[in-house]
Amino acid sequence: MTARPGSTAHDIAVVVNGAERRARVIPRMLLADVLREEWGLTGTHLGCEHGACGACTVLVDGEPTRSCLVFAVQADGCRVDTVEGLTPDGAGLHPLQEAFRTRHALQCGFCTPGILMTLVAYLRDHPAPSETEVREALSGNLCRCTGYQHIVQAALDAAAAARAGAASA
């Protein structure tokens, strides 16, 4: 959705997964759309496009954000992390992704990027959560396939592994 003749366009610069990206966008273009259409980061999924499902969750300046509710111009000058940036060097899986794999915490995978980004931020701020706390953290992410049990267990496993790694360091 680049600028059309006669429309006002804005140049934006966003640090996405550690690399600066630039785009020329119209004011109503959503962050989710610029991530997917302009920059090819299709791991950010669009589900409801109303902010209710959480599939489009990314981190904006470290905070979980529904990218379908943010205009791209609002992200100008921000740092945005997407699921593609969880392992920026492309080698292996992020510990949370590994826990999802081990626990079979996904089925169709549509909701998984948003859940991962929600949990990355949550576990960063809450390194020793209870099952109830993880469920509360995920209350804004809808999954129609799994029933959440394996997702919750994967989050608890990843938190335990991070604490064990920190203790041995």
N, C-alpha and C positions, 0 to 999 in steps of 0.2 A: 504494500500500500504506500507507494511513493507519492510524492506531491503531484497533484494534477494542475494543469494550467489554471491560473486564477485563484488557487488555494494558497493559504499561508503554510509554509513548511519551516521546520526548525531543524537545525543541525544539532545532533546530540553526540556526546562522547560518554561511553560507559565502560568501566573495567569489568569485563565478563570473564569469569574463571581465570583471573589474573592477567588477561590481555586486553589492552584498550581496543574498543570497537567504536566505529562511528557510523552514523546513519543520518539521512535526511528524512524526516517524518512529518506527517500532518498531525495536527493537534489531537485528533481523536484516535490515533493509532495506539493500540494497547501494547504494553511491554511484552506480553505473551506473543503477540503477532510479530514484533520486531525480532524477538529471539528466534522464533521458528522460521519466518519468511525471509527476513533480511540476513540473518546470521547463521541459518541452517542448524540451529540447536533444537532439534525436534524431540528431545527427551522431555521437554516441558509440554505436557499434554493439556489440551483444552477439553473439559468435560461439560460442565453446565454453563460456563461463561457468565455466571452470576456470583461467583465466590463461595458457593455452597459446598462444592465437592472436594476441593483441595488438590485436584490433579495437577493444577498449574503452579503449585507452590514452588517458589525459588527463594533464595536468601537475598535480600536487599540490605546492604550494609550490615550483614550478619543476622538479620531478623527474617523469620518466615513471612512471606508476602504472597498473596494471591496475584499472580501476574496478569490475570484477566480483569483485575480491578484497578490496575495502575496504568496510567497513560505513559507511553514511552518517554515523552518530554519530562515527566516527573522523575525519571531515572537518570536524567542528565547529570553527570558528575558523580554518580553512585557506583558502588561495587555490587555486582550481581553474580551470585554463584548458582549454577544449575547442576543438575544431576551429572552432566557430562564432565563437570569440574571436580567430582569427588575423587577421581584418580587422574590428575592432570597429565601425568607422564604416560598414561595408558597402560601401565604395568600393573597387572593384578586388579583386585577389587578393594574398595574401601572396606574397613572392618565391618561396617554395618551391612554393606552389600554381601559380604562373605557370610555374615550371620543369617541374612535372608536366604541365601543359597542353601546353607546348611540346614536351616529349619523349614525349608520349602514354604517360605512366607509370601509367596505370590502365586497367582494362577495366570490370569490373562495378562497381568503386568501393567494395565493401563493406569492404575492409581499409584503404582510403585514409585515413580520419580517424586511425586508430591509428598508421599509418605516418607520417603528417604530424607528429603530436604527438611521436612518438619522435624523428624527425629534427630538428624545431625545437629540442628540448633538446640533441640531440647536436651539431648544427652550432653552437649557441651556445657550447658548451664545447670544440669541436674545429673551429675555423674553416678548417683546411686539411687535411681528411682524404684518405687514399688510397682507392682503390676497395675494397681489402681491408678497411680500417677501416669504411667505410660498410656493407659487407656484414656485418661482425661486429655493428655497431650494430643492423642490421635482423634479426639472427638470431632474435629473439623475436617477430617479426611474420610471420604466414603470409599469403601471397598465392597463390591457386590459379590465377590467370589469366595473370599477366604474365611469370613467369620472372625477375623482378627486374632485368633488365639496364637497362630504361628508368628504373626507379625509382632505381637506383644512379646512373645518368648525370644524372638530374634533381637528385639531392642534390649531386653534384659541381658541376653548373652553378650551383645556388643558392649553394653555398659560394664559388665563384669570383666570382660577381656581388657577394656581400656583401663579399668582400675588396677587389674593385675599387671598390665604393662607399665603403668605409672609407678606401681610399688616396686617393681624390679629395676626401674631406671635410676 
